[in-house]
Amino acid sequence: MPMNYKIEELAPIVGKLADKYTAYESTSISYEKAEQLMGAVLYCIREGEQSGENSLISAAGISAQKAYEIGRACVEEKVKEALRLYNAILPAFSHYENRCLYDAFIRGVPEFFKWYDIRFAPQNTVLTLDYPVLKDLSGYTGIDKIYEWIRCIGWEQTFLRAFPDSYVLCLLSKYNGSFRDMTENLCEAVLPSVVGHILAKKPFTQADLTEADRLRIQEILMRTEENCLHRQLMSAISCFLEKYGADCGELPDYISGSIRDTVLRLKNAALVRAGQ
């Protein structure tokens, strides 16, 4: 329980929320609704603890009510920040003809902001977020999850925009002929070819790799240790993004795990082809 507040300290806050929920017309609510309201109180207090207000909440003697009020203000601010970020991404957003990404970002996110209940259910995520990102968000709920998901989409858009649209669409088509209906991450689908182009020293404008390119890639994969390959690729991709003019920020860290997984898959495939 956040800050080790006792139930008797949290119950009055839940009681006030219950009064507001029933518009002061009822003296009782269901057990399920009481659980939801307690979850709302705990969520807000945790949000305050995890924010820049942590030192204030940690101050000796601060009441549960005050901690809740601080946390709820943090939730409200995060909603505003998520909306600002969403609106910043929206003008240049491309779903690359993938319906899952379009539905999640263009249709789904506005519905979240429309129905998100800061007062009575801030812990509810509202959306299923069917489009998967490269970061594990299973530990997040409510606005925390939506905010992190939007951040991930922003990084992915920055990465994909570094390449011509025709190149991305070509790679997606080669990855899955039904890419418009697939529910996989687009960056993860594109990365194997990006890695291959880097290893073969092939321009990204040339989507197709020759047999000679594949043999060269296979040789590099077989004779280079995984961690070394990962470092080389991360360095090459970071340099490429900087040259492109992208504001990388946390983007390299975001794709790092997927690059490592891609290297491992390609290396295993090369070993199989070589009969080892």
Salt bridges, closest charged atoms under 4 A:
GLU47 OE2 - LYS78 NZ 3.06
GLU76 OE2 - ARG72 NE 3.35
GLU77 OE2 - ARG84 NH2 2.99
GLU81 OE1 - ARG84 NH2 2.76
GLU97 OE1 - ARG180 NH2 2.78
ASP103 OD1 - ARG107 NH1 3.26
ASP144 OD1 - LYS78 NZ 2.89
GLU148 OE1 - LYS135 NZ 2.82
GLU148 OE1 - ARG151 NH1 3.13
ASP181 OD1 - ARG99 NH1 2.44
ASP208 OD1 - LYS174 NZ 2.88
ASP213 OD2 - LYS202 NZ 2.93
GLU219 OE2 - ARG223 NE 3.71
GLU250 OE2 - ARG151 NH2 2.45
